[in-house]
Amino acid sequence: MTKRLAFLLTLLTLPAVAFTLIGYSAHVPLSRMGAALLDPDTAVFGEIYLHHSLLPRFFVAILAGAALALSGAVFQQILKNPLAEPSTLGLLSGAQLAIMIAVLVAPALSMGLRELAAIAGGFGTLGLVFLLASRQGFSPVTMLLAGMIVSFFAGTASVVLALFNHEYLRSVFIWASGSLIQNDFSNAQALTLRLLFYVPLLLLLVRPLTIAGLDEASGRSLGIPVRTLRLAALSLATLLAATVVARVGVIAFVGLAAPHLARLAGARTFPQRLIWSPVLGASLLLLADGSVMVLSRYIAEVPTGAATAFFGAFMLLLLLKKVPASVPSASDRSTSSRSKVPAHFMLGVAVLLLLCVALFSLTEHLFIGTLPLSELMSGRWPRILASLCAGAMLALAGSIMQSVTGNPLASPEGLGVSSGAALGIVGTMMLAGTFSPGALLMGGIGGALASFAVMMVITRNTAHAPGPVLLAGAAIGTFAATLIALVLASGDPRAVYVLVWSMGPTYRATAITGIAATGVLMLALVVVPFFARWLQILPLGDQAARGLGIVPWKARVTLLSLAATLTAAATLIVGPLSFVGLIAPHIAAMTTPPKTLSRAFCATAIGAALMVSADWLGRSIHFPYEIPAGVLAALIGGPYFLWLLSRKGR
């Protein structure tokens, strides 16, 4: 074990130190670096910067990496979950949201109170995840999915807060992205004191937790209060993670990577992992930060948290094979119909509801006085039509994906298809240098198909079970979001357009946008009935499909290409995340008899009504300011997804 660990540490530490020195050398020559580090009273700016900013940054990277790795090792041991860590369980994002709320309530918030807010947010998130998972017997997959959706919801809520309080939260957002930039040694000193207090307490729990981790019954027979010990250890791990968030922002996936690297290097027992994980975590974060400093010579400096998320998403995809394939899905009550109402009647009700919502949104004048109706409608109809079509396309794509995968939780957002489409669109913008709707649509289709193909390849060993499939989609979404964040940090003038578009605003929709989206939707609605038989048979399995004369892979490729096209077109209008593709098919399933085509059309009308409603609410809640329709729909969709996860599986 010693040789393997020594080799791994060397492999991580040498590049980390080299990159750090290269980053430092941009400010101070190597010949003066030693003197600058030791002399705080130098009059040369570069040497002052090195001593008071870069040197504290070095220590903060080591301390934060060690704290997050230690927290991740404890979570994985107690929860017996190889993918558990502060970011995958939503603790980091929950702590960040709590800090942002606290800053708005008390702008002159001290660092101590900020840390208390982070701790409250971390414990609140952990409690929510545990509450959801308790109904599924603390299933590892359920916990991870709940953590990731809570994390996404907290991030979306943070975006909404920033939209209305941009001038107050701009610096908080820069900090929260995981930047290790320092101005003095205060954070390094604070992290050192916290580690000196928390680590000995954790060490006292090592032996009983090792016994309890092997067998809960054995722990009880030896007189060990297993639940109390686990609660104490989880509390200490949460305190460590929340402290890091309060001091340096969200640094994701270090707590996932370090314990696994320690295990691969030979640290088989919990005490060994508890020792080596912090060492490897410190080396990992120092390597990531050094890489960021080197890249900052060529592009605008990227927050270190974005760099760790980029590599962490890759690792999460590689580790999915360790997740159990069987996992409870959503409740049968949420996917099967108990309605005796005929399908055509429910479709008519859905269409009538859509027409009423669209007409109201088009003509209401609650906040604008006596503006003539003709002028009001001429300004609104493009955005309403675009919202309607985007919601309908996402709902239809979600219905197709649920039929193709046999997964009631499948949706363009949950499977990473929307994020892949967004990455393809952004790549077309930046690499091809074009904003042509046709080119962007083709880029989005390519990205959507590529992300779905990657997800299917990664989860083939688990027979594409719902849990691993959704986790793979979440990892792909994280990867795509990180790449988009790198584009935003690049300093390219086009990045502003990417930022505005990624929030899903519909107020930019033009007549051409609405008409083009209508054309795509109408074509899809004409084509889908020809595939009704495939949609009905594919959920029965490949063997049944072959027996009925269907070639499964051809049917899937065709249907997924259609779903990818719809997703890419909708993503162009409302951004990469809204969860309409999940919500609408479920509402249709609860109200419509089990006829695939009828449900798909009913879901299409419901999805359109949902997105038009989100567009109206977004422009009305805080008039004259707007919440982008995609963001508002995501705020509603995230809790709905969590509600589905909390239902008892079949």
N, C-alpha and C positions, 0 to 999 in steps of 0.2 A: 504493500500500500504506500509506503514511504516514497519509493522510487516513482510511482505513477503520479502521486500528488506533487512531488517535487518537479516532475516534468511538466505537469499541467500549470503549476504556479509560474514556472519559468516561461512557458508559452504565453501566458497572459501578462505577466509582470514586465518582461523586457520590452515588448511593444508599447505597453502602457507608459513606462518611463520614457521610452524613446519619443513617442508622440508628444508627451508632456513637455519634454525638453525642446522639441522642435517648436511647439506652440509658444513656449517662453522665449525662445530665441528671436521671435518676431518683435519683441519689445526690448530685450537686453542681449548683447553679445555673450556668447558662451564664456568668454574670458572674464567678464564682469559678473557673471551670474552668482557665483559663490559669495562675493562681497555684498551684492545687492540683497541676497536673501538674509544675510546676517546684520545688515546695517539699516535700521528703520529711519535714520535721520539723513539719508542721502538727499541731495538737492536735484538729482536727475529724475525727470518724470518717469521714464521707463523703469528705473530701478524702484521708485516709489510704488508704481503700479505692480511690479513683480512682488514686492514685499507685502503690500497691504491688500492686494486682490488675488493674485495668482497663487501665492503660497497658502492663504486660507482656503482657496478653492481646492487645492491639492488635498488638504486635510479633510475638508467637508466631503469630497468624493469618497475618500477611504471610509470615513465614519458612517456616512449615509448608506453606502454599499454594504457595509458590515451589518448595520441595523436592519436593513430590508431583507438581507439573506438570512439573518437569524430569525426574523419574524416568519419568513417563508418556510424555513425548516420546521418551526414549531407547528405551523398550520398543517403542513403535510403529515406530520407525525400524529397529531391529535385527531384530525379528520380522516386519516387513512386515505388520503386523496392525493395522487401524484401531481395534480395540476393546481392544487390550492396554494394561494399566496395572496398578499394584500391587494394587488391590482385585479386578479381574476375574481376575487370575492367582492369587489366593489368598494373596499374600504378607502382606497386612495381618492377616488372620485367623490365619495360621500364626504370625506374630510375637506376636500377642496370646496365643495358647494357650501358646506357649513361656514368655512372661512369667508367666502364671498358674501354670504348673508350677514355675517357678523360685521364685516367691513362696511356694508351699506347701513347697518343699524348704528354703528359707532365708528365713524371715519377715522378717529384718532386712536384706533385700537392698538393696544400695546402688544408686543410679541408674546407675552405670557397669556393674555386673553385670547390671542389668535391660536395659540397652542391648545387652550382649553376648548375652543370652538372645534378645532380639528379632531380632538379626542371625542367630543360629543358626536360629531358627524361620523367618525369611524365606528363607534359603538352602535349608533343608530342604524347604520347600513348593515353591520354584522347581525344585529338583532332581526332586521327585516329579512335577510337572506336565511337565517336560521328558522324564522317563522314559516317561510315558504317551503323550506326543505323538510321541516318536521312532518308535514302532511304526506311526504313521499318517503318517510323513513330515513331522512338525511342521505338520500341518493347522491353520490358524487356528481353525476351529470346535472341533476337538478340544482345543486348548490352552485355549480359553475355557471350554468345558464342564468340563474337568478342573479348571481353576482355581476355577470357581464351586462345584463339588461338594466340592472340598477345603476351600474356604472355609466351606461349609455344615457339613461334617463337623467342622471345627475349632470352629465356633460351638456345635455340639451337644455336643462334648466339654467345652467351657467351661461349658455349662449343667450337665452332670453333675458337674463339679468343684465348681461353686457349690452344688449341692444338698447335698453332703456337707461342704462347708467354707464355709458361708455367712458365718459370723462373721469368717473370715479374708479372704474374697474380696469382701465387699460393696463396700468402697471401690475395689477393683481393677476391679470391674464398672462402677462409676460412671465411673472414669477411662477404661476401655477403650471406652466408648460414644462417645468422641470429644469430650469436654468440654474446652473451652479455658480453663476457669477457672484462674487462676494466683494464687500467693501471693507471688511475688517475681520477680526477673529471671533466675533461674538457668536456666530452660528457654530463654528468649530468647538468653541468652549462649551456651548450649551449641549451639543450632541455628545461631547465627551462626558459631561456630568450625567446625562441621562443614561448613557451606556454603563457608566460605573455604578449606577443605582439599579437598573433593570437587569443587567446580565447576572449579577450574583443571585438575585431572586430566582431567575430562571434555572441557574445551576442547582439550586436547592431542590428543584422539581425534576431533575433529570432522571434520577433512579426510579422514583415512583411512576413517572410518565413512560419510561421504558417498559416497565412491567405492565402497566395499563394498556400500552400500545399493542402488546402482544395478544392479550386476551382480557377482556373486561371482567369475565367471571373469575379469572385468576387473581386479578387485582382486588376484587371484593373478598375473596377467600383469604387473602393475606391482610385484610383489615385496612385496605387503602381506599379512601373516599374518592373514587374515580371521577365522579362528576365534578366534585369541588376542585380537584386538581386540574382537570381539563379547563374548567371555567377560569381558574387563576392563570393558567398558562396562556389561554387565548386572550385574556385581558392584558397580560404583559406584552404579548406579541402585537396586539392592536395598539397599545400605547407606543411601542417602538415605531410602528408604521406611521401613526398619526403625528408623532414628533417630527419625523422626516418630512412629511407633507407640510407641516407648519413652517419648517425652516427653509426648505428648498423647492417645494412644489411636488408634482406627481412624477415619480421615477418608476415606470412600470417594468415588470417582468424580471428585475434583478432577483427578487425573492423566489421566482420560479426557476431561473437558470442555475443559480449557485448551488442549491441543494442537489440538483440532478447532476451537475458536474462533479460534486463531491462524491456522489454515489458511484458515478462512472469511474472515478479515480480510485475507488476501493473503500470508501467510507461506508461500510455496510450497516453499522449500528447507529442508533440515535445519538449517543454521546459523541461518536466520531463526526457525524454530520453537524452536530451543534458546534463543534470546534472548527471544522474546516470550511463550512458554508460561509461564515462571516469573512474568512480570509479570501476565499474565492470571490465573494460578492464585492469586497473592496477592490480587488484586482479588476473585476469586470467593469465596475463603474468608473474606475480610473482610466481603463482602456477606452471606454466609450467617450469620456470627457476629453481625453487626449486626442482622439480621432476628430472630435468636434472642433477642437482648437486648430488642428492642422487644416481641416476643410475650410475654416473661417478665413484662411488666406485667399481662397478662391471664390467663395460665395458668402452671403451674409451668414452670421453665426446661427446655427441651428440649436435650439434647446437640447440639452443632453437627454432629457426625458423622451424627446421624439426619437433620438437615436436608439435608446434602449427599447422603445416600443417597436421599432422597425425590426430589430433582430429578435426580440422576444416573440413577435408574431410567428416568425419562422420556426422558432423552437416549439411553440405551442402546437403548430401543425405536425411537427415530428413526433411529439409526445402523445398525440391523440390515440395512438394504438394501445396505450396503457389504460384507456377509459373503457369500462365495461360496455359491451354492445347493447345489452338489454337495458332499457330505461322506460319508465312509465311515460306515456304521452299525455296529451291533454285529455280531459274528461270526455267520456263518450257522450255526455250530455251536451258538450260544446261542439261535437262534430256530427252527431246523429240527429235526425229530425224526429220530433214528437208531434209535429204539426199535422193535422188532418186537412189543412187547407190545400186546394189544388195548386200545382206549380204555376200555372198560367195566371191564377188570381194573385199569387204573391209577387210574380213578376210585374203585373200591372200596378200593384200597390207600390212597389219599389220605383217604377218609372214615374208614377204620379208624384211620389215624394220628391224625386229628383227635380221634376218640373216645378213643383212648388218652391223648393229651396232655391233653384236657379232664378226663378222669377222674382222672389223676394230679394235676393242678393242684387239683382239687376236694377230694381226700382226703388229700394228703400232709401230714405233721405233723412235718417235720424240725426245726423251730425252736420249736415251741410246746408241747412236752411231751405231756401226756395229755388234752388238751381233747377232750370228747365229740365223736364224729363228726357227730352231728346239729347241734350248735352250729357246728361248723367249716363244714359245708356250707351252713347257712343264712346265714352271713356271706359266703361266697365265691361262691355261685352267681350273684348279680347281676353282679359284675364279670367273671366268667369268660364268662358269656353275652354281656355287652356287648362284651368283647374279641373273642370269637369272631365276632360279627356284624359288628363294625367291620372286622376283617381280611378277612372274606369279601366285604363290600361294596366295599372298596378294590380287592381282587383282581379282582372282577367288573367294576368300573368300568375298571380298567387293561386288561383283556382287550378290552372294548368300544372303548376309545380306540385301542388298537393296531390293531384291525381297521378302524376308521373312518378313521384317518389314514394307515394303511399304514406306520407308523413303529414299529419294534421297541423303541425306547427311550421310547415314549410312556407316560405314567402320570399319574394325577391330581396327583402331586407335581411331576413334571418339567415338566408343561405349565402350572403355575401355577393349576390348577383348585382344588386343596386350599387354597392361599393365598387365592384369591378367595372360596371358601366361608367361610374363617375371617374374612375382612374383612366379608363380608355378615352373619355371625353377630354379630361385635363391633359392627357398625353398628346392628343390630337391638337389641342390649343397650343401647347408649348413646343412640341417637336415639329409639327407640320406648319405651325404659324398661321393657321387658318381658323376663322370663326364661322365658316360656312355651315349652315344647319345640316346639310347633307353629309358633309365630311365628319361633323361631330356625331351625327347619328351612327355612321359606320364605325367610328371609333368606339362609341358606347356599346354597340352590338358586339364588337370584337372583345372588348373588356368583359362584358357580361358572360359571353360564352367561355372565355378563358378561365374566369373565376369559377364558373360552375364545373368545368372540366377538372380543374385542380382539386376542387372539393370532392368530386366523385372518385378521383384516383386515390386521394389520401384516405378516404373512408371505405375503400373496397374491402379491406380486411375485416371490417366490422359489419359487412353486408349492408352498408349504408343505413345503419340503425339511426333512429331519430336523434338521439343524444349526440353521438360523434359528428353527425352531419351538421347539426346546429352549432356545435363548438367549432368545427372547421370553418363554417360560414362566418362566425364571430371573429376568428383569427384572420381570415381573409379580409374582413372589413377593417380590422385594426391595421393590417398591413397597408391596405389601400389608403386609409385615412392618414397614416403616417407619411406616405409618399406625397399626398396632397399637401400636408403640412410643410414638408420640405420645399415644395414648390412655392408656397406662400412665404417662406422664409428666405427664398433665393434673392429677393430684391428685384425680380423682373417686374416691369410695369404691368404686364398682363396678369400678374398674381392678384391684383385688385378685383379684376373681373371674376377670377376663379373664386375668391372669397365671397363676393356678393352672390354668385350663382349657387355656391355650395349650401347656402342657408335656405334655398328653396323659395325665393321671392317670386310671386306671380305678377307683381305690379309692372315688371318689365315686359310682360307678354304683349306682343303686337298682333295685328290682324292676321299677318302671315303665320305667326306661331300658332294661333288658334285654328286657322283653317288647315294647316299642315297636320296638326295633331288630330283633328277631326278625320282627315283622310286616312291616317294610319289606323285609327280606331275603327272606322267603318270597314276598312279592308279586313281587319282582324275578325270583326264580328261576322263578316261574310264567310271567311275561311274556316273558322272554328267548327261549325256544324259538320263539315266534312270529316273531322277527326273525332266526332262524338263516340264512335265505337271504340277507338283507341283509349280515349279518356275513361270509358266505362270499364274496360278490361284490364288495363295496365296495373291498377291497384291490386288485382287478384294474384299477381306474381308472374314471373317469366314463363313458368311451365304451363300455366293456364293460358297465357297469351299465345304461346307456340301451338298449343292444342287447338286454338281457335283460328289459326292461320295468320297470326301476326308475328312479324319479326321484331322482337322487343327493342333491340338497339336502334333500328331504323326509326321506329315510332318515337322513341325517346329523343333522338337527335332532332327529328323534325319538330316535335312539340316544344322542346327546349329552345330551339332556334326562334320559334314564334314568341315564346315567353321572353327571351333575351331581347328581341326587337322591341316588344312592348315596354319592357323595363327601361331600355336605353332611351326610348322616346320620352317616357314619363320622367326619367331622371334629368333629361335636358330641361324640363319645365320646372320641377319642384325639388330638385336636388336629390341626394342619394338616400335619404332616410325619411320615412313617414309612417311605416307599419300599416298603411291602408291595404297593402297586399296580403296582410295577415288578418286584419279585422273583418274586412268585407266578406271573404269566403266563410268565416265562422258565423257571422250574422246570418248569411244566406243558409248555412247548414242547419241553423237552429229554427228556421222558419219555413224551409222549403223541403218537400219530399225528396228522397235520395235518387234524383235523376241528374246525372252529371251535367248535361247541357243546360237544363233549367237552372240549376244552382249557379253555374258559371255566369249565365246572363243576369240572374238576380244579383249575384255578387258584383257584377259590373255596374249595375245601376246604383247599388248601395255605395260602392267605392266612389263613384262620381258624386253622389250626394254628400258623402263625408268630406271630400276634398273641397267642394264648393262651400260647405259650411265652415271648414277650417279657413278658407280664404276670407269669408265674411267676418268671422270672429277675429281673425288676425288684423283686419283693418279697423275693427270697431272697438276692441277691448280697451285700447289706449289711444284713441283718436286724438290728434292726427298722426300719431306714430303707428308703425305697422310691425306686427310679428309675422315673419314669413310663414306662408301656409304650410310648407314642409316641416318647419320646426314645430309649429303648433300641433300638427297632426301627430308628430312623433311624441309630443308631451302626453297626448291622449293614448297613443298606441303602446308606449312603454308599459304603463300600468296594466293595460289590457293583456299584454303578453305575460306579465307576471301573474295575473289572475289565472290565466290558462295553465301556467306551470303549477300553480297551487292546487289545482283540482286533482282529484284522485284519479290515478291512471287506470287503464283497462286491465 
